[in-house]
């Protein structure tokens, strides 16, 4: 295949559609226990492939999109230590 034949319209995305439980936990910054809990309550979608449990990546995106925005108070400004 030449460079001319490789255009965005005919390339295949190499992004995974299923990930392991540890990978899913790392992707959203949570622990493995949370992933199992979220599967159990229906927050995340999981499938079985032979004996492996795999998480549907789109369900991770849906979970993240539903999270509320962080509300962080601004840090109070203090005068420099030499002026206190």
N, CA, C and O atoms as a CHARMM CRD file, in Angstrom:
* protein
*
  336
    1    1 UNK  N      0.84600  -1.16300   0.00000 PROA 1      0.00000
    2    1 UNK  CA     0.00000   0.00000   0.00000 PROA 1      0.00000
    3    1 UNK  C      0.89900   1.23600   0.00000 PROA 1      0.00000
    4    1 UNK  O      1.81100   1.34700   0.82000 PROA 1      0.00000
    5    2 UNK  N      0.64200   2.14800  -0.90700 PROA 2      0.00000
    6    2 UNK  CA     1.43900   3.36700  -0.98400 PROA 2      0.00000
    7    2 UNK  C      0.90300   4.41600  -0.02500 PROA 2      0.00000
    8    2 UNK  O     -0.18900   4.27100   0.52400 PROA 2      0.00000
    9    3 UNK  N      1.67500   5.46700   0.17000 PROA 3      0.00000
   10    3 UNK  CA     1.25700   6.55000   1.05600 PROA 3      0.00000
   11    3 UNK  C     -0.02300   7.19900   0.54700 PROA 3      0.00000
   12    3 UNK  O     -0.84400   7.65000   1.34500 PROA 3      0.00000
   13    4 UNK  N     -0.20200   7.25100  -0.76100 PROA 4      0.00000
   14    4 UNK  CA    -1.39700   7.86100  -1.34200 PROA 4      0.00000
   15    4 UNK  C     -2.64600   7.06000  -0.99800 PROA 4      0.00000
   16    4 UNK  O     -3.73500   7.62400  -0.88700 PROA 4      0.00000
   17    5 UNK  N     -2.49500   5.74600  -0.83000 PROA 5      0.00000
   18    5 UNK  CA    -3.64000   4.90500  -0.51900 PROA 5      0.00000
   19    5 UNK  C     -4.01700   4.94600   0.95200 PROA 5      0.00000
   20    5 UNK  O     -5.11900   4.53700   1.31500 PROA 5      0.00000
   21    6 UNK  N     -3.12500   5.43100   1.80200 PROA 6      0.00000
   22    6 UNK  CA    -3.39300   5.48500   3.23100 PROA 6      0.00000
   23    6 UNK  C     -3.95500   6.85900   3.57500 PROA 6      0.00000
   24    6 UNK  O     -3.21100   7.82100   3.77000 PROA 6      0.00000
   25    7 UNK  N     -5.26200   6.93000   3.64500 PROA 7      0.00000
   26    7 UNK  CA    -5.94300   8.16700   4.01000 PROA 7      0.00000
   27    7 UNK  C     -6.76200   7.91100   5.25400 PROA 7      0.00000
   28    7 UNK  O     -7.05600   6.75600   5.56500 PROA 7      0.00000
   29    8 UNK  N     -7.14200   8.95400   5.97800 PROA 8      0.00000
   30    8 UNK  CA    -7.94600   8.75400   7.18400 PROA 8      0.00000
   31    8 UNK  C     -9.24200   7.98700   6.93900 PROA 8      0.00000
   32    8 UNK  O     -9.75800   7.34300   7.85300 PROA 8      0.00000
   33    9 UNK  N     -9.77000   8.04600   5.73100 PROA 9      0.00000
   34    9 UNK  CA   -11.03200   7.37100   5.45700 PROA 9      0.00000
   35    9 UNK  C    -10.90000   5.85700   5.34900 PROA 9      0.00000
   36    9 UNK  O    -11.89400   5.14500   5.49100 PROA 9      0.00000
   37   10 UNK  N     -9.69000   5.34800   5.09800 PROA 10     0.00000
   38   10 UNK  CA    -9.56200   3.89600   4.95300 PROA 10     0.00000
   39   10 UNK  C     -8.61000   3.27800   5.97100 PROA 10     0.00000
   40   10 UNK  O     -8.20000   2.13100   5.79800 PROA 10     0.00000
   41   11 UNK  N     -8.24900   3.99900   7.02000 PROA 11     0.00000
   42   11 UNK  CA    -7.40400   3.41200   8.04800 PROA 11     0.00000
   43   11 UNK  C     -8.26300   2.76100   9.11700 PROA 11     0.00000
   44   11 UNK  O     -9.39100   3.18400   9.37000 PROA 11     0.00000
   45   12 UNK  N     -7.71900   1.73800   9.73500 PROA 12     0.00000
   46   12 UNK  CA    -8.43000   1.01200  10.77400 PROA 12     0.00000
   47   12 UNK  C     -7.94900   1.51000  12.13100 PROA 12     0.00000
   48   12 UNK  O     -6.74600   1.58300  12.38000 PROA 12     0.00000
   49   13 UNK  N     -8.87900   1.84700  12.99500 PROA 13     0.00000
   50   13 UNK  CA    -8.51800   2.31200  14.32400 PROA 13     0.00000
   51   13 UNK  C     -7.98700   1.14200  15.14000 PROA 13     0.00000
   52   13 UNK  O     -8.56800   0.05700  15.14100 PROA 13     0.00000
   53   14 UNK  N     -6.87800   1.37500  15.83100 PROA 14     0.00000
   54   14 UNK  CA    -6.28800   0.32200  16.65200 PROA 14     0.00000
   55   14 UNK  C     -6.68100   0.49300  18.11700 PROA 14     0.00000
   56   14 UNK  O     -6.07700  -0.12500  18.99400 PROA 14     0.00000
   57   15 UNK  N     -7.66500   1.31000  18.38700 PROA 15     0.00000
   58   15 UNK  CA    -8.14000   1.52700  19.73900 PROA 15     0.00000
   59   15 UNK  C     -8.92000   0.30300  20.20600 PROA 15     0.00000
   60   15 UNK  O     -9.78600  -0.18200  19.47800 PROA 15     0.00000
   61   16 UNK  N     -8.63200  -0.21000  21.41300 PROA 16     0.00000
   62   16 UNK  CA    -9.33100  -1.42100  21.86400 PROA 16     0.00000
   63   16 UNK  C    -10.80100  -1.16200  22.15700 PROA 16     0.00000
   64   16 UNK  O    -11.18200  -0.05700  22.54200 PROA 16     0.00000
   65   17 UNK  N    -11.61700  -2.18100  21.97300 PROA 17     0.00000
   66   17 UNK  CA   -13.03400  -2.08200  22.32900 PROA 17     0.00000
   67   17 UNK  C    -13.31500  -2.83400  23.62600 PROA 17     0.00000
   68   17 UNK  O    -14.33300  -2.59900  24.27600 PROA 17     0.00000
   69   18 UNK  N    -12.41000  -3.74100  24.00200 PROA 18     0.00000
   70   18 UNK  CA   -12.50800  -4.47900  25.25500 PROA 18     0.00000
   71   18 UNK  C    -11.16300  -4.42900  25.95500 PROA 18     0.00000
   72   18 UNK  O    -10.11500  -4.50100  25.31300 PROA 18     0.00000
   73   19 UNK  N    -11.19900  -4.30500  27.28200 PROA 19     0.00000
   74   19 UNK  CA    -9.95400  -4.30200  28.06700 PROA 19     0.00000
   75   19 UNK  C    -10.13600  -5.18900  29.28900 PROA 19     0.00000
   76   19 UNK  O    -11.25900  -5.47500  29.70400 PROA 19     0.00000
   77   20 UNK  N     -9.01900  -5.61800  29.85700 PROA 20     0.00000
   78   20 UNK  CA    -9.07300  -6.42600  31.07600 PROA 20     0.00000
   79   20 UNK  C     -9.48200  -5.54100  32.25400 PROA 20     0.00000
   80   20 UNK  O     -9.48400  -4.31500  32.14900 PROA 20     0.00000
   81   21 UNK  N     -9.82100  -6.16400  33.35200 PROA 21     0.00000
   82   21 UNK  CA   -10.23200  -5.41500  34.54100 PROA 21     0.00000
   83   21 UNK  C     -9.10200  -4.52100  35.06100 PROA 21     0.00000
   84   21 UNK  O     -9.36800  -3.35700  35.36300 PROA 21     0.00000
   85   22 UNK  N     -7.86000  -4.99500  35.18400 PROA 22     0.00000
   86   22 UNK  CA    -6.79000  -4.08900  35.61900 PROA 22     0.00000
   87   22 UNK  C     -6.56600  -2.91500  34.64700 PROA 22     0.00000
   88   22 UNK  O     -6.29100  -1.79500  35.07600 PROA 22     0.00000
   89   23 UNK  N     -6.68600  -3.18000  33.34800 PROA 23     0.00000
   90   23 UNK  CA    -6.54000  -2.10500  32.36700 PROA 23     0.00000
   91   23 UNK  C     -7.66400  -1.08200  32.52400 PROA 23     0.00000
   92   23 UNK  O     -7.42100   0.12300  32.45700 PROA 23     0.00000
   93   24 UNK  N     -8.88500  -1.55400  32.73200 PROA 24     0.00000
   94   24 UNK  CA   -10.02500  -0.65300  32.91700 PROA 24     0.00000
   95   24 UNK  C     -9.83000   0.21000  34.15100 PROA 24     0.00000
   96   24 UNK  O    -10.11800   1.40700  34.12800 PROA 24     0.00000
   97   25 UNK  N     -9.34300  -0.39300  35.22800 PROA 25     0.00000
   98   25 UNK  CA    -9.08900   0.35500  36.46200 PROA 25     0.00000
   99   25 UNK  C     -8.05200   1.44400  36.21300 PROA 25     0.00000
  100   25 UNK  O     -8.21500   2.57200  36.67800 PROA 25     0.00000
  101   26 UNK  N     -6.99800   1.12000  35.48800 PROA 26     0.00000
  102   26 UNK  CA    -5.95700   2.10500  35.19300 PROA 26     0.00000
  103   26 UNK  C     -6.48500   3.21300  34.28300 PROA 26     0.00000
  104   26 UNK  O     -6.10600   4.37500  34.43400 PROA 26     0.00000
  105   27 UNK  N     -7.35000   2.86000  33.34800 PROA 27     0.00000
  106   27 UNK  CA    -7.87900   3.85700  32.40700 PROA 27     0.00000
  107   27 UNK  C     -8.68700   4.93800  33.10700 PROA 27     0.00000
  108   27 UNK  O     -8.64800   6.09800  32.69600 PROA 27     0.00000
  109   28 UNK  N     -9.41700   4.57900  34.15600 PROA 28     0.00000
  110   28 UNK  CA   -10.25500   5.57800  34.82500 PROA 28     0.00000
  111   28 UNK  C     -9.70500   6.00000  36.18300 PROA 28     0.00000
  112   28 UNK  O    -10.33400   6.78600  36.89100 PROA 28     0.00000
  113   29 UNK  N     -8.55000   5.48800  36.54100 PROA 29     0.00000
  114   29 UNK  CA    -7.91300   5.90300  37.78800 PROA 29     0.00000
  115   29 UNK  C     -8.61200   5.39200  39.03600 PROA 29     0.00000
  116   29 UNK  O     -8.59400   6.06000  40.07000 PROA 29     0.00000
  117   30 UNK  N     -9.21700   4.24200  38.95800 PROA 30     0.00000
  118   30 UNK  CA    -9.88700   3.63600  40.10600 PROA 30     0.00000
  119   30 UNK  C     -9.26400   2.27700  40.35800 PROA 30     0.00000
  120   30 UNK  O     -8.42400   1.82200  39.58100 PROA 30     0.00000
  121   31 UNK  N     -9.66400   1.63100  41.42700 PROA 31     0.00000
  122   31 UNK  CA    -9.13000   0.32400  41.77600 PROA 31     0.00000
  123   31 UNK  C     -9.92600  -0.81100  41.14700 PROA 31     0.00000
  124   31 UNK  O    -11.02700  -0.61700  40.63000 PROA 31     0.00000
  125   32 UNK  N     -9.34200  -1.98900  41.20700 PROA 32     0.00000
  126   32 UNK  CA    -9.97800  -3.18800  40.66300 PROA 32     0.00000
  127   32 UNK  C    -11.28600  -3.48800  41.40800 PROA 32     0.00000
  128   32 UNK  O    -12.26400  -3.91800  40.79600 PROA 32     0.00000
  129   33 UNK  N    -11.30200  -3.26200  42.71800 PROA 33     0.00000
  130   33 UNK  CA   -12.51500  -3.51300  43.49900 PROA 33     0.00000
  131   33 UNK  C    -13.66800  -2.64900  42.99700 PROA 33     0.00000
  132   33 UNK  O    -14.80100  -3.12100  42.90400 PROA 33     0.00000
  133   34 UNK  N    -13.38500  -1.37900  42.67100 PROA 34     0.00000
  134   34 UNK  CA   -14.42800  -0.51000  42.12500 PROA 34     0.00000
  135   34 UNK  C    -14.95800  -1.07700  40.81400 PROA 34     0.00000
  136   34 UNK  O    -16.16600  -1.05400  40.58300 PROA 34     0.00000
  137   35 UNK  N    -14.08800  -1.58000  39.96000 PROA 35     0.00000
  138   35 UNK  CA   -14.51400  -2.12600  38.66600 PROA 35     0.00000
  139   35 UNK  C    -15.48100  -3.28400  38.88300 PROA 35     0.00000
  140   35 UNK  O    -16.51900  -3.35100  38.22400 PROA 35     0.00000
  141   36 UNK  N    -15.15400  -4.19800  39.79900 PROA 36     0.00000
  142   36 UNK  CA   -16.05100  -5.31500  40.08100 PROA 36     0.00000
  143   36 UNK  C    -17.39200  -4.82000  40.62800 PROA 36     0.00000
  144   36 UNK  O    -18.44300  -5.33900  40.25100 PROA 36     0.00000
  145   37 UNK  N    -17.36100  -3.82600  41.50800 PROA 37     0.00000
  146   37 UNK  CA   -18.59300  -3.26200  42.06300 PROA 37     0.00000
  147   37 UNK  C    -19.42800  -2.62300  40.95600 PROA 37     0.00000
  148   37 UNK  O    -20.64400  -2.80300  40.90900 PROA 37     0.00000
  149   38 UNK  N    -18.77500  -1.87800  40.06900 PROA 38     0.00000
  150   38 UNK  CA   -19.47600  -1.21100  38.97300 PROA 38     0.00000
  151   38 UNK  C    -20.06200  -2.21300  37.98000 PROA 38     0.00000
  152   38 UNK  O    -21.11300  -1.95800  37.39300 PROA 38     0.00000
  153   39 UNK  N    -19.40300  -3.32800  37.79200 PROA 39     0.00000
  154   39 UNK  CA   -19.97300  -4.38500  36.93700 PROA 39     0.00000
  155   39 UNK  C    -21.22300  -4.94000  37.61200 PROA 39     0.00000
  156   39 UNK  O    -22.25600  -5.13600  36.97200 PROA 39     0.00000
  157   40 UNK  N    -21.11200  -5.19000  38.91500 PROA 40     0.00000
  158   40 UNK  CA   -22.23100  -5.77400  39.66300 PROA 40     0.00000
  159   40 UNK  C    -23.45800  -4.89200  39.69600 PROA 40     0.00000
  160   40 UNK  O    -24.57900  -5.39800  39.63800 PROA 40     0.00000
  161   41 UNK  N    -23.27300  -3.56400  39.78800 PROA 41     0.00000
  162   41 UNK  CA   -24.44900  -2.68800  39.85500 PROA 41     0.00000
  163   41 UNK  C    -24.87000  -2.16600  38.48300 PROA 41     0.00000
  164   41 UNK  O    -25.80000  -1.36700  38.38500 PROA 41     0.00000
  165   42 UNK  N    -24.19100  -2.61200  37.42000 PROA 42     0.00000
  166   42 UNK  CA   -24.60700  -2.24900  36.06800 PROA 42     0.00000
  167   42 UNK  C    -24.01200  -0.95100  35.54400 PROA 42     0.00000
  168   42 UNK  O    -24.35200  -0.52000  34.44200 PROA 42     0.00000
  169   43 UNK  N    -23.13000  -0.32100  36.31100 PROA 43     0.00000
  170   43 UNK  CA   -22.51000   0.92200  35.86100 PROA 43     0.00000
  171   43 UNK  C    -21.58100   0.67500  34.68200 PROA 43     0.00000
  172   43 UNK  O    -21.53000   1.47900  33.75100 PROA 43     0.00000
  173   44 UNK  N    -20.84900  -0.42900  34.71600 PROA 44     0.00000
  174   44 UNK  CA   -19.95700  -0.80600  33.62600 PROA 44     0.00000
  175   44 UNK  C    -20.43900  -2.09800  32.99200 PROA 44     0.00000
  176   44 UNK  O    -20.99800  -2.96800  33.65900 PROA 44     0.00000
  177   45 UNK  N    -20.21400  -2.20300  31.70200 PROA 45     0.00000
  178   45 UNK  CA   -20.62400  -3.39300  30.96600 PROA 45     0.00000
  179   45 UNK  C    -19.42400  -4.31800  30.79900 PROA 45     0.00000
  180   45 UNK  O    -18.35000  -3.88800  30.37600 PROA 45     0.00000
  181   46 UNK  N    -19.61600  -5.58600  31.13500 PROA 46     0.00000
  182   46 UNK  CA   -18.56200  -6.59200  31.00300 PROA 46     0.00000
  183   46 UNK  C    -19.07500  -7.75800  30.17500 PROA 46     0.00000
  184   46 UNK  O    -20.26900  -8.05700  30.16300 PROA 46     0.00000
  185   47 UNK  N    -18.15000  -8.40800  29.48700 PROA 47     0.00000
  186   47 UNK  CA   -18.46600  -9.59500  28.69300 PROA 47     0.00000
  187   47 UNK  C    -17.47300 -10.68600  29.04900 PROA 47     0.00000
  188   47 UNK  O    -16.40700 -10.40700  29.59800 PROA 47     0.00000
  189   48 UNK  N    -17.81700 -11.91500  28.74100 PROA 48     0.00000
  190   48 UNK  CA   -16.92600 -13.04100  28.98500 PROA 48     0.00000
  191   48 UNK  C    -16.35800 -13.52400  27.65800 PROA 48     0.00000
  192   48 UNK  O    -17.08400 -13.66700  26.67400 PROA 48     0.00000
  193   49 UNK  N    -15.05200 -13.77300  27.64200 PROA 49     0.00000
  194   49 UNK  CA   -14.39100 -14.38000  26.50200 PROA 49     0.00000
  195   49 UNK  C    -13.63300 -15.57000  27.07400 PROA 49     0.00000
  196   49 UNK  O    -12.59400 -15.41000  27.71500 PROA 49     0.00000
  197   50 UNK  N    -14.16200 -16.76100  26.83600 PROA 50     0.00000
  198   50 UNK  CA   -13.70800 -17.96900  27.50700 PROA 50     0.00000
  199   50 UNK  C    -13.86400 -17.73100  29.01000 PROA 50     0.00000
  200   50 UNK  O    -14.98300 -17.50700  29.47200 PROA 50     0.00000
  201   51 UNK  N    -12.79200 -17.77100  29.77900 PROA 51     0.00000
  202   51 UNK  CA   -12.91100 -17.55200  31.22700 PROA 51     0.00000
  203   51 UNK  C    -12.57000 -16.11700  31.62600 PROA 51     0.00000
  204   51 UNK  O    -12.68200 -15.75700  32.79800 PROA 51     0.00000
  205   52 UNK  N    -12.15700 -15.29900  30.66200 PROA 52     0.00000
  206   52 UNK  CA   -11.74100 -13.92800  30.96500 PROA 52     0.00000
  207   52 UNK  C    -12.94000 -12.98600  30.99400 PROA 52     0.00000
  208   52 UNK  O    -13.84900 -13.09300  30.17000 PROA 52     0.00000
  209   53 UNK  N    -12.92900 -12.07300  31.94300 PROA 53     0.00000
  210   53 UNK  CA   -13.93000 -11.01500  32.00300 PROA 53     0.00000
  211   53 UNK  C    -13.30100  -9.77000  31.40200 PROA 53     0.00000
  212   53 UNK  O    -12.23600  -9.33200  31.83700 PROA 53     0.00000
  213   54 UNK  N    -13.95700  -9.20700  30.40800 PROA 54     0.00000
  214   54 UNK  CA   -13.44800  -8.02200  29.72600 PROA 54     0.00000
  215   54 UNK  C    -14.46600  -6.89100  29.84300 PROA 54     0.00000
  216   54 UNK  O    -15.67500  -7.12200  29.82000 PROA 54     0.00000
  217   55 UNK  N    -13.96400  -5.68100  29.96900 PROA 55     0.00000
  218   55 UNK  CA   -14.80300  -4.50500  30.11800 PROA 55     0.00000
  219   55 UNK  C    -14.95000  -3.82500  28.76400 PROA 55     0.00000
  220   55 UNK  O    -13.97500  -3.67800  28.02700 PROA 55     0.00000
  221   56 UNK  N    -16.17800  -3.41000  28.43800 PROA 56     0.00000
  222   56 UNK  CA   -16.44900  -2.68500  27.20200 PROA 56     0.00000
  223   56 UNK  C    -15.95800  -1.24200  27.39700 PROA 56     0.00000
  224   56 UNK  O    -16.43400  -0.53700  28.28700 PROA 56     0.00000
  225   57 UNK  N    -15.01600  -0.81400  26.57400 PROA 57     0.00000
  226   57 UNK  CA   -14.39100   0.50000  26.72200 PROA 57     0.00000
  227   57 UNK  C    -15.43600   1.61000  26.63600 PROA 57     0.00000
  228   57 UNK  O    -15.33700   2.60100  27.35900 PROA 57     0.00000
  229   58 UNK  N    -16.41500   1.46700  25.78400 PROA 58     0.00000
  230   58 UNK  CA   -17.44800   2.49600  25.64300 PROA 58     0.00000
  231   58 UNK  C    -18.19500   2.70800  26.95900 PROA 58     0.00000
  232   58 UNK  O    -18.62600   3.82500  27.24900 PROA 58     0.00000
  233   59 UNK  N    -18.35500   1.65000  27.76200 PROA 59     0.00000
  234   59 UNK  CA   -19.02300   1.81900  29.05200 PROA 59     0.00000
  235   59 UNK  C    -18.14600   2.61500  30.01800 PROA 59     0.00000
  236   59 UNK  O    -18.66800   3.30100  30.89700 PROA 59     0.00000
  237   60 UNK  N    -16.81300   2.53600  29.86800 PROA 60     0.00000
  238   60 UNK  CA   -15.91000   3.36600  30.67000 PROA 60     0.00000
  239   60 UNK  C    -16.06800   4.83600  30.28500 PROA 60     0.00000
  240   60 UNK  O    -16.07000   5.71900  31.14300 PROA 60     0.00000
  241   61 UNK  N    -16.20000   5.08200  28.98200 PROA 61     0.00000
  242   61 UNK  CA   -16.40000   6.46200  28.51500 PROA 61     0.00000
  243   61 UNK  C    -17.73100   7.01800  29.01300 PROA 61     0.00000
  244   61 UNK  O    -17.81000   8.17500  29.42500 PROA 61     0.00000
  245   62 UNK  N    -18.76300   6.20200  28.97500 PROA 62     0.00000
  246   62 UNK  CA   -20.07500   6.63100  29.45000 PROA 62     0.00000
  247   62 UNK  C    -20.02400   6.95300  30.93500 PROA 62     0.00000
  248   62 UNK  O    -20.58200   7.96200  31.36900 PROA 62     0.00000
  249   63 UNK  N    -19.36300   6.11000  31.71900 PROA 63     0.00000
  250   63 UNK  CA   -19.20800   6.34500  33.15000 PROA 63     0.00000
  251   63 UNK  C    -18.50400   7.68100  33.39400 PROA 63     0.00000
  252   63 UNK  O    -18.96000   8.49400  34.19900 PROA 63     0.00000
  253   64 UNK  N    -17.38500   7.90000  32.69000 PROA 64     0.00000
  254   64 UNK  CA   -16.60800   9.12700  32.88400 PROA 64     0.00000
  255   64 UNK  C    -17.40400  10.36000  32.46800 PROA 64     0.00000
  256   64 UNK  O    -17.29900  11.40500  33.11000 PROA 64     0.00000
  257   65 UNK  N    -18.19000  10.25500  31.41400 PROA 65     0.00000
  258   65 UNK  CA   -18.97500  11.39700  30.93800 PROA 65     0.00000
  259   65 UNK  C    -20.07300  11.79100  31.92200 PROA 65     0.00000
  260   65 UNK  O    -20.48400  12.95100  31.95500 PROA 65     0.00000
  261   66 UNK  N    -20.54900  10.84500  32.72000 PROA 66     0.00000
  262   66 UNK  CA   -21.62200  11.12400  33.67200 PROA 66     0.00000
  263   66 UNK  C    -21.12000  11.68200  35.00400 PROA 66     0.00000
  264   66 UNK  O    -21.92700  12.09700  35.83600 PROA 66     0.00000
  265   67 UNK  N    -19.82100  11.70000  35.21800 PROA 67     0.00000
  266   67 UNK  CA   -19.28000  12.21000  36.47100 PROA 67     0.00000
  267   67 UNK  C    -19.46200  13.72600  36.54500 PROA 67     0.00000
  268   67 UNK  O    -19.32800  14.42000  35.53700 PROA 67     0.00000
  269   68 UNK  N    -19.76700  14.23900  37.74200 PROA 68     0.00000
  270   68 UNK  CA   -19.93100  15.69300  37.87600 PROA 68     0.00000
  271   68 UNK  C    -18.58200  16.40800  37.81000 PROA 68     0.00000
  272   68 UNK  O    -17.53600  15.81600  38.07400 PROA 68     0.00000
  273   69 UNK  N    -18.62700  17.67200  37.45700 PROA 69     0.00000
  274   69 UNK  CA   -17.41200  18.47800  37.41700 PROA 69     0.00000
  275   69 UNK  C    -16.88300  18.67000  38.83900 PROA 69     0.00000
  276   69 UNK  O    -17.66200  18.75200  39.78800 PROA 69     0.00000
  277   70 UNK  N    -15.58800  18.73900  38.98000 PROA 70     0.00000
  278   70 UNK  CA   -14.97000  18.94700  40.29000 PROA 70     0.00000
  279   70 UNK  C    -15.21100  20.38100  40.74400 PROA 70     0.00000
  280   70 UNK  O    -15.10000  21.32100  39.95700 PROA 70     0.00000
  281   71 UNK  N    -15.54100  20.53500  42.01300 PROA 71     0.00000
  282   71 UNK  CA   -15.74100  21.85600  42.61400 PROA 71     0.00000
  283   71 UNK  C    -14.60000  22.07800  43.59700 PROA 71     0.00000
  284   71 UNK  O    -14.61300  21.52200  44.69600 PROA 71     0.00000
  285   72 UNK  N    -13.63100  22.86900  43.22200 PROA 72     0.00000
  286   72 UNK  CA   -12.46600  23.09600  44.06300 PROA 72     0.00000
  287   72 UNK  C    -12.41700  24.57100  44.42700 PROA 72     0.00000
  288   72 UNK  O    -12.48600  25.43900  43.55800 PROA 72     0.00000
  289   73 UNK  N    -12.29700  24.84600  45.71800 PROA 73     0.00000
  290   73 UNK  CA   -12.22200  26.22600  46.19000 PROA 73     0.00000
  291   73 UNK  C    -10.85000  26.79200  45.85900 PROA 73     0.00000
  292   73 UNK  O     -9.85000  26.07600  45.92000 PROA 73     0.00000
  293   74 UNK  N    -10.79500  28.07600  45.50600 PROA 74     0.00000
  294   74 UNK  CA    -9.48800  28.67800  45.23300 PROA 74     0.00000
  295   74 UNK  C     -8.66200  28.76500  46.51800 PROA 74     0.00000
  296   74 UNK  O     -9.20500  28.91500  47.61200 PROA 74     0.00000
  297   75 UNK  N     -7.37300  28.67100  46.36600 PROA 75     0.00000
  298   75 UNK  CA    -6.46300  28.75600  47.49800 PROA 75     0.00000
  299   75 UNK  C     -6.35600  30.21700  47.92700 PROA 75     0.00000
  300   75 UNK  O     -6.15500  31.10200  47.09500 PROA 75     0.00000
  301   76 UNK  N     -6.49100  30.46300  49.22700 PROA 76     0.00000
  302   76 UNK  CA    -6.38200  31.82100  49.75100 PROA 76     0.00000
  303   76 UNK  C     -4.94700  32.31100  49.57700 PROA 76     0.00000
  304   76 UNK  O     -3.99100  31.60000  49.88700 PROA 76     0.00000
  305   77 UNK  N     -4.81900  33.52200  49.08400 PROA 77     0.00000
  306   77 UNK  CA    -3.48200  34.08800  48.87900 PROA 77     0.00000
  307   77 UNK  C     -2.94600  34.61100  50.19700 PROA 77     0.00000
  308   77 UNK  O     -3.63600  35.33100  50.91900 PROA 77     0.00000
  309   78 UNK  N     -1.72300  34.24800  50.50100 PROA 78     0.00000
  310   78 UNK  CA    -1.06100  34.71100  51.71300 PROA 78     0.00000
  311   78 UNK  C      0.11600  35.59100  51.31900 PROA 78     0.00000
  312   78 UNK  O      0.72500  35.37300  50.27200 PROA 78     0.00000
  313   79 UNK  N      0.44200  36.57400  52.13600 PROA 79     0.00000
  314   79 UNK  CA     1.62600  37.38300  51.81600 PROA 79     0.00000
  315   79 UNK  C      2.88300  36.51800  51.90200 PROA 79     0.00000
  316   79 UNK  O      2.90000  35.52500  52.62900 PROA 79     0.00000
  317   80 UNK  N      3.91200  36.88000  51.18200 PROA 80     0.00000
  318   80 UNK  CA     5.16200  36.10800  51.25500 PROA 80     0.00000
  319   80 UNK  C      5.66100  36.01900  52.69300 PROA 80     0.00000
  320   80 UNK  O      5.41200  36.92000  53.49500 PROA 80     0.00000
  321   81 UNK  N      6.35900  34.94500  53.02000 PROA 81     0.00000
  322   81 UNK  CA     6.82700  34.69300  54.38500 PROA 81     0.00000
  323   81 UNK  C      7.67900  35.84200  54.91600 PROA 81     0.00000
  324   81 UNK  O      7.61600  36.13500  56.11000 PROA 81     0.00000
  325   82 UNK  N      8.45900  36.49200  54.08900 PROA 82     0.00000
  326   82 UNK  CA     9.33900  37.55200  54.56000 PROA 82     0.00000
  327   82 UNK  C      8.57200  38.80700  54.96400 PROA 82     0.00000
  328   82 UNK  O      9.13000  39.67700  55.63300 PROA 82     0.00000
  329   83 UNK  N      7.29000  38.91800  54.56600 PROA 83     0.00000
  330   83 UNK  CA     6.48000  40.08800  54.91200 PROA 83     0.00000
  331   83 UNK  C      5.51900  39.81500  56.06700 PROA 83     0.00000
  332   83 UNK  O      4.80600  40.72300  56.49500 PROA 83     0.00000
  333   84 UNK  N      5.48400  38.60800  56.57100 PROA 84     0.00000
  334   84 UNK  CA     4.56600  38.27600  57.66800 PROA 84     0.00000
  335   84 UNK  C      5.10000  38.68700  58.99200 PROA 84     0.00000
  336   84 UNK  O      4.44600  38.47800  60.01400 PROA 84     0.00000
